[in-house]
Amino acid sequence: MHVIQNQQGKVVIARQYTIETSHGSLAVEESGQGEIPLVMIHGNSYCRGVFRHQLHSSLTSNHRLIAFDLPGSGESSDAPDPERTYTLQGSADAAIELLGKLGVTNAIVFGWSLGGLIGIEMIPRFAGLRGLMITGTPPVGPDEIAQAIKSMPTLGLAVKDKLSPAEVDAYVQGTIGKSAEPFMCEAVARADGRFRTTAFAKFSTNPGPTPRQIVESSPTPIAVVNGGAEPSLNVDYVETIRYANLWQKHCYRLAGLGHAPFWESPGEFNPLLERFLADVESGRASAHARREGASFTERIEQ
């Protein structure tokens, strides 16, 4: 247990523990209290520490926040069966198993980058997913990656097994930028490189619906929030997607912010996240989907 004073001067109690799952030992941190937990899923090769500005913020006054290290990341163990776990679907199953161990039957998910894709994969797998916010995430199929992702010098590092110290630094600078802290480089250096190679290799061969098909078919409320100066995601392309239930009917861009706006400027990001949580909890975010009237399965079949 850690007692922390947040930026508003209020004391936040953060609880850290480990949960054993069939995908390995998962390191978890949570803070705050609330009826429907917010589960935060980090990006490729990072760790739960990227959500520090949410876990230790005023969000904890009304919400229970849960962040965990994906298998092969942070303080979690490497997956006992990489072929099973190190895919978007396997990571989604690991998150769902974790929630089951915690007794969580309903949750809202915030996924960053690859974590957003994992959140999308949870939609057809977890009946209790009440809402999803994605940031820096390309919700597209394999044939659209070239259009959704900008070409940049560090792009190949995201799918490379072994990274040198210089490549670790380049990867972190390319995704986080000037606001990066040393723990981020430590997380990327520690990450199991098999996750990077397996996840993206399996992405193109997944027999199920693509992320785009899911978000264009599911009545689950989805909030899309990106940085206006996003270095790796083609935000214009992502905003052409016809989300079945897009929160407030438009995507958000936060001016001047990059791939991790929740880290760079929590003062701008957290109020937006809190509004989404309130709308999901009250049912307002689901009103559009109820009017549409079609189920996830019906939309996929069409």
C-alpha positions in Angstrom: 0.0 0.0 0.0 1.3 3.4 -0.9 0.1 6.8 0.4 0.5 9.5 -2.1 -0.4 13.2 -2.2 -1.8 14.2 -5.6 -1.5 17.5 -7.4 -4.5 18.8 -5.6 -2.9 18.1 -2.2 -5.2 15.3 -1.4 -4.1 11.9 -0.1 -4.5 9.0 -2.4 -4.0 5.4 -1.3 -2.7 3.1 -4.0 -2.9 -0.6 -3.5 -0.3 -2.9 -5.3 -0.6 -6.6 -5.5 -0.1 -9.6 -7.8 -2.8 -11.9 -9.2 -2.0 -15.4 -10.6 -3.6 -16.2 -13.9 -3.2 -18.9 -16.6 -1.4 -16.2 -18.6 1.2 -15.6 -15.8 1.5 -13.5 -12.7 0.0 -10.0 -13.3 1.1 -7.0 -11.3 -1.9 -4.7 -10.4 -2.2 -1.3 -9.0 -5.5 0.3 -8.0 -6.8 3.4 -6.3 -10.1 5.1 -5.4 -13.6 3.7 -5.0 -16.5 3.6 -7.3 -19.3 1.3 -8.5 -18.0 0.6 -12.0 -14.1 0.3 -12.2 -12.1 1.9 -14.8 -9.5 -0.6 -16.2 -6.5 1.0 -17.9 -4.4 -1.0 -20.4 -1.0 0.3 -21.5 0.7 0.2 -24.9 3.3 -2.0 -26.5 6.2 -2.7 -24.2 5.3 -0.2 -21.5 3.8 -0.7 -18.1 1.0 0.5 -15.8 3.2 3.4 -14.6 2.2 5.4 -17.6 -1.2 5.9 -15.9 0.3 7.5 -12.8 -1.4 10.9 -13.5 -4.8 9.1 -13.5 -4.2 6.6 -10.6 -2.9 9.5 -8.3 -5.4 12.1 -9.4 -8.8 13.5 -8.3 -10.4 10.9 -10.4 -10.1 8.6 -7.4 -12.6 10.6 -5.5 -15.5 9.0 -7.3 -14.0 6.2 -9.3 -12.1 2.9 -8.7 -9.1 2.8 -11.1 -7.3 -0.4 -11.9 -4.1 -0.6 -14.0 -2.0 -3.7 -14.6 1.1 -4.8 -16.4 0.3 -7.0 -19.4 1.9 -10.4 -19.5 5.6 -9.9 -20.5 5.6 -6.3 -19.3 6.5 -4.3 -16.2 6.4 -6.4 -13.0 4.2 -9.1 -14.5 5.8 -12.4 -15.4 6.5 -13.5 -19.0 3.7 -15.6 -20.4 4.1 -19.3 -19.9 2.7 -19.9 -23.4 3.6 -16.9 -25.6 1.8 -18.2 -28.7 -1.5 -18.2 -26.6 -1.0 -15.0 -24.7 1.0 -12.6 -26.9 -1.8 -11.7 -29.3 -4.5 -9.1 -29.1 -7.0 -11.8 -28.3 -4.8 -13.5 -25.8 -4.1 -10.2 -24.0 -7.8 -9.5 -23.9 -8.5 -12.9 -22.4 -5.8 -12.2 -19.8 -7.5 -8.9 -18.8 -10.9 -10.6 -18.6 -9.4 -13.4 -16.5 -7.9 -10.8 -14.2 -11.2 -9.1 -13.8 -12.9 -12.4 -12.9 -10.3 -13.0 -10.2 -11.1 -9.5 -8.8 -14.8 -10.2 -8.9 -15.4 -7.4 -11.4 -18.5 -8.1 -13.6 -18.9 -4.6 -15.1 -16.1 -2.3 -16.1 -15.1 0.6 -18.3 -11.8 0.3 -20.2 -9.3 3.0 -21.2 -6.8 1.6 -23.7 -3.7 3.4 -24.9 -2.2 2.6 -28.3 -2.0 -1.3 -28.5 -3.9 -1.3 -25.2 -6.8 0.2 -27.1 -6.8 -2.6 -29.6 -6.8 -5.0 -26.7 -9.8 -3.1 -25.3 -11.6 -3.5 -28.6 -11.0 -7.2 -28.5 -12.6 -7.3 -25.1 -15.9 -6.1 -26.5 -17.2 -9.4 -27.9 -15.6 -11.4 -25.1 -16.6 -9.5 -22.0 -20.4 -8.9 -21.6 -19.7 -6.5 -18.7 -17.8 -4.0 -20.8 -19.9 -0.8 -20.4 -17.7 1.6 -22.3 -14.3 2.0 -24.0 -12.0 5.0 -24.5 -9.1 4.7 -26.9 -6.1 6.9 -27.4 -3.4 6.6 -30.0 -5.1 3.4 -31.3 -5.7 2.4 -35.0 -9.0 0.4 -34.9 -8.5 -1.0 -38.4 -7.9 -4.3 -40.1 -4.5 -5.6 -41.3 -5.0 -4.3 -44.8 -5.4 -0.7 -43.5 -2.4 -0.5 -41.2 -0.3 1.4 -43.9 -3.1 4.1 -44.1 -3.6 4.3 -40.3 0.0 4.5 -39.2 2.4 7.2 -40.2 5.8 6.2 -41.5 8.5 7.1 -39.0 12.1 6.0 -38.3 11.2 4.1 -35.1 8.2 2.3 -36.5 10.1 -1.0 -37.0 11.2 -1.1 -33.3 7.6 -1.8 -32.3 7.8 -5.3 -33.9 11.4 -6.1 -33.2 12.4 -8.8 -30.7 15.7 -7.5 -29.3 16.2 -3.8 -28.7 19.6 -2.2 -28.0 19.8 0.6 -25.3 19.9 3.1 -28.1 16.9 1.6 -29.8 15.0 1.6 -26.4 15.7 5.3 -26.1 14.6 6.0 -29.7 11.4 4.0 -29.2 10.5 5.9 -26.0 11.3 9.3 -27.5 9.3 8.4 -30.6 6.2 7.4 -28.6 6.3 9.7 -25.5 8.7 12.5 -26.5 10.2 15.1 -24.2 7.9 14.3 -21.2 9.4 10.7 -21.0 10.8 9.5 -17.7 13.5 6.9 -17.0 11.0 4.3 -15.8 9.6 4.1 -19.3 13.0 3.2 -20.8 13.3 0.6 -18.1 9.9 -0.9 -19.0 10.7 -1.1 -22.7 14.1 -2.7 -22.0 12.4 -5.2 -19.7 9.5 -6.2 -22.0 9.5 -9.6 -23.5 10.4 -9.1 -27.1 8.3 -12.1 -28.1 5.2 -10.0 -27.4 6.3 -7.5 -30.0 7.0 -10.1 -32.7 4.0 -12.4 -31.9 1.3 -9.8 -31.5 1.9 -8.2 -34.8 2.5 -11.4 -36.7 -0.8 -12.8 -35.4 -2.7 -9.6 -36.2 -2.8 -10.3 -39.9 -4.0 -13.9 -39.5 -6.7 -13.5 -36.8 -9.8 -15.4 -38.2 -12.3 -13.3 -36.2 -13.7 -9.8 -36.9 -11.2 -7.0 -37.3 -11.0 -4.1 -34.9 -12.8 -1.9 -37.4 -15.6 -4.4 -37.8 -16.0 -4.5 -34.1 -16.2 -0.7 -33.5 -18.5 -0.3 -36.5 -20.8 -3.0 -35.2 -20.9 -2.9 -31.4 -23.4 -0.8 -29.4 -20.7 -0.3 -26.7 -20.0 3.4 -26.2 -16.6 4.3 -27.6 -14.7 7.5 -26.9 -11.9 8.4 -29.3 -9.4 10.9 -27.9 -6.1 11.7 -29.7 -3.3 14.3 -29.5 -3.5 16.9 -32.2 0.3 16.5 -32.7 0.1 12.7 -32.8 3.4 11.5 -34.3 2.6 7.9 -35.3 -1.2 7.7 -35.8 -2.9 9.1 -38.9 -5.7 10.8 -37.0 -7.5 12.0 -40.1 -7.9 8.4 -41.3 -9.0 7.1 -37.9 -11.7 9.7 -37.8 -13.3 8.4 -41.0 -14.3 5.2 -39.3 -18.0 4.8 -38.8 -18.2 4.0 -35.1 -21.5 2.4 -34.2 -21.8 4.4 -30.9 -19.2 7.2 -30.9 -19.4 9.1 -27.6 -20.8 12.6 -28.2 -20.8 11.7 -31.9 -17.3 13.0 -32.6 -13.7 12.3 -32.1 -11.6 14.5 -29.9 -8.2 16.0 -30.7 -6.2 17.7 -27.9 -4.2 20.5 -29.6 -0.4 20.3 -29.4 -0.3 16.9 -27.6 1.3 13.7 -29.0 0.8 10.0 -28.7 0.2 9.9 -24.9 -2.0 13.0 -24.1 -3.1 11.5 -20.8 0.5 11.5 -19.7 1.6 14.8 -21.3 -1.3 16.9 -20.1 -3.5 15.2 -17.5 -5.1 18.6 -16.7 -6.7 18.6 -20.1 -7.2 14.8 -20.5 -8.6 13.8 -17.1 -11.7 16.0 -17.2 -12.6 14.5 -20.6 -12.1 11.0 -19.2 -14.3 11.9 -16.1 -17.1 13.1 -18.4 -17.0 9.9 -20.3 -17.1 7.9 -17.1 -20.1 9.9 -15.9 -22.0 9.4 -19.2 -21.3 5.7 -19.2 -22.3 5.2 -15.6 -25.5 7.2 -16.0 -26.5 5.4 -19.2 -26.4 8.6 -21.3 -23.5 7.2 -23.5 -25.7 4.2 -24.4 -28.7 6.2 -25.6 -27.6 6.3 -29.2 -27.0 2.6 -29.4 -30.5 1.9 -27.9 -32.1 4.0 -30.6 -30.1 2.1 -33.3 -31.5 -1.1 -31.9 -29.2 -3.6 -33.5 -27.1 -6.1 -31.6 -23.3 -6.6 -32.0 -24.0 -10.0 -33.6 -26.6 -8.6 -36.0 -24.2 -5.8 -37.2 -21.3 -8.2 -37.8 -23.5 -10.5 -39.8 -24.8 -7.7 -42.0 
